[in-house]
C-alpha cells in the first residue's frame, strides 16, 4: 500500500485504518505500522500473507502501545520535513525566488516623508489633547469640557476651578394656627384667641459655589481644596394677623427682607495616603457642611469647625473627628450670619462607618456626639424682636447644659429589601429646669431616647416604604429628670421630608409662651423657640409617628411621591402644665402629602417640584388649637401647605 501526501498526520491515520481493518490478515502491530509508513518508492514484492482464521477479538487485542504510537509519529514528522526540502540539481546553484513586482496605485496617498511631523505630538497635558483637533471649550457650556467646571487646569498642571450657580425659588401658601396679638386686632369684628392663619411665603436663593482644587481628583482625593459659597437671599411673608411678621404691630402684616450669607468657607488639606489604593487622611477647617447620620436626625448644618476625616482598609472604614462652634443665623432666611459673634455652643463629634456590616450591602455607623452649651449669660432677641434665648416659657430663666448622644445608624439593603435606621440615647445634665423651677435652682438629669426606621422594597419602577419614629417625652415636668428627646439641629429626610405638613411647617405653640410646638423642617415636638437661635429643650411631649409612602417613576423624567403618616404625642404632661389646660389628648392627626418632581432634561440641572400636604387634625391637635376666626369654614380641622419649588443649576 502506498500513500502520497504532504500531511503526515493524515497519512498516518489513513494507513493505520487501512492496515488494521484489512480483512483476513493478522500482523504484529509493529510490522503493520512499518508497512503503512513505507516511503513513496516502487513497491518491493513481498510474500503473500498467510491467511488465518483468527477471530476479530484477537486482532483488537494486538493494538499498539502508546510508546509505539509516539515513536511512529516522530518518524513521520521527520519524513515530512525531508519531503519539504527543495531538491536541487547537483553542480547548480539553487534557483532564486522571483521577486514580486511592486505596483503602486497612482491615486493612493504617498508615504510620509522623514521630515514631516509624526503621529505623536507633544501637548501640555492630557486635558488639552482636544486642542489639537480644533475643539474650543465654551465657558457657558457645562455639558462639554469647560475650564470653570474642573475639566482642565486653569494654571499649572493640576490646579482646577469648579464653579456652580444655583437658583432656588420657593412659593409657599399655607395655613397655620395663628394667635391674635393681645395688643391689637388686625381685622374688625374678630374677637378670639386664634385668628386667620392663611399665609404666603416667597423665598429666592442665588447660590454661587466656587472651588479651587489642586490634584488629580479622578484617581485620588484632592491635595488642596479651597471653597467659597456665598448665598444671596430675598424673602417675603404675607400674613392676615398683626404680630406675626414682627413683634412691633406697627410693621403690619407683610415683611420683605434680604440677606447675604456665607454658607461655605473652608480649606481642605490632604495630609497623606495610607495605602496604594488611596486610603487617605485629610483635615478641613472653616464653615463646612456636616451630617451626623444618614437622614439628618441629630445634626445637619453648615457650621464653623475643624474636621479630621479619612478612610482605611480599601474604604471599608470611614471616620470623622470634628469640633463645631455654632454660628448665629439670620432669622428670616435661616442662613449663616457671620457678622455676629460665634455662639457659646460647642459640638464634639466622633463617628465610624463600616462597610458590609452585618452583611454585604449594609453600612453601619457608630457615633458619639457631645453638645456643650454655655449661653445662660447671652440673652438674644431676633431681628423681628421676639425673644429667642432663654425660651419664653416656664420661669423664663437662662440655663446651661451638657448632653451626650450615643447612637447607631445603618443604611443599606438585605437582598431586595432596603433599610435605614437610627437609634440615639441622650444623657447629660441641665443646670436649670425651666418648668420645675425652685429657689435653689436644682439641676436636672437628661435621659431620652430616639428611634427611627424606614424599610422599603422596590418593584421595578415603584418603591414602597414604611416609616416608624419614636422620640421619648417627659412624663413628669416637676421632677429632676428631663426625658424629652431633642436634637441639636435637625433636618430630617424622612417620612416625606419637607413635603409633609408636620415636618415642613413650624407650628407655633400659641398660648403657652413664645415657643413653637415644632420647628420648620423638623419632625420633633421640641417646644423650643427656634432651631436657628434657640437652645435644645428636653422638657417636651415627645412624638410617635408611623406611616407608609411610595415613589413612582411614572416617566424617566417624572416622579410621584406620596406619604400618609399617623402622628401622636408620647406624653402631654408638659403641654398641660404650660397651657394650664387639662386632658390634652395624645393623638395629633393624619398627615397626607404628595409631590411631583419633574426633570425635563433627565438630570438635576432643571428641577420642578410641586407638592401639597394636609393635616387632618385629631383630638390632641384640636385641644391645642380649638377655634378659629374663620368660623364659616372647616379650617379648624384642616391645615394645608402647598410648596412650589423651581431649581436651576449651572
Secondary structure, 3 states (H helix, E strand, C coil): CCCCCCCHHHHHHHHHHHHHCCCCCCCCHHHHHHHHCCCCCCCCCCCCCCCCCCCHHHHHHCCCCHHHHHHHHHHHHHHHHHHHCCCCCCCCCCCCCCCCCCCCCCCCCCCCCCCCCCCCCCCCCHHHHHHHHCCCCCCCCCCCCCCCECCCCCECCCEEEEEEEEEEEEEEEEECCCECCCCCCCCCCCCCCECCCEEEEEEEEEEEEEEEEECCCCCCCCCEEEEEEEEEEEEEEECCCCCCCCCCHHHCCEEEEEEEEEEEEEEEEEEEECCCCCCEEEEEEEEEEEECCCCCCCEEEEEEEEEEEEEECCCCEEEEEEEEECCCECCCCCCECCCCCCCCEEEEEEEEEEECCCCCCEEEEEEEEEEEECCCCCCEECCCCCEEECCCCCCCCCCCEEEEEEEEEEEEEECCEEEEEEEEEEEEEECCCCCCCCCCCCCEEEEEEEEEEEEEEEECCEEEEEEEEEECCCCCCCCCEECCCCCCECCCCCCCHHHCHHHHCCCECCCCCCCECCCCCCCCCCCECCCCCCCCCCCCCCEEEEEEEEEEEEECCEEEEEEEEEEECCCCHHHHHHHCCCCCCCEEEEEEEEEEEECCCCCCCEEEEEEEEEEEECHHHHHHCCCCCCCCCCCCCEEEEEEEEEEEEC
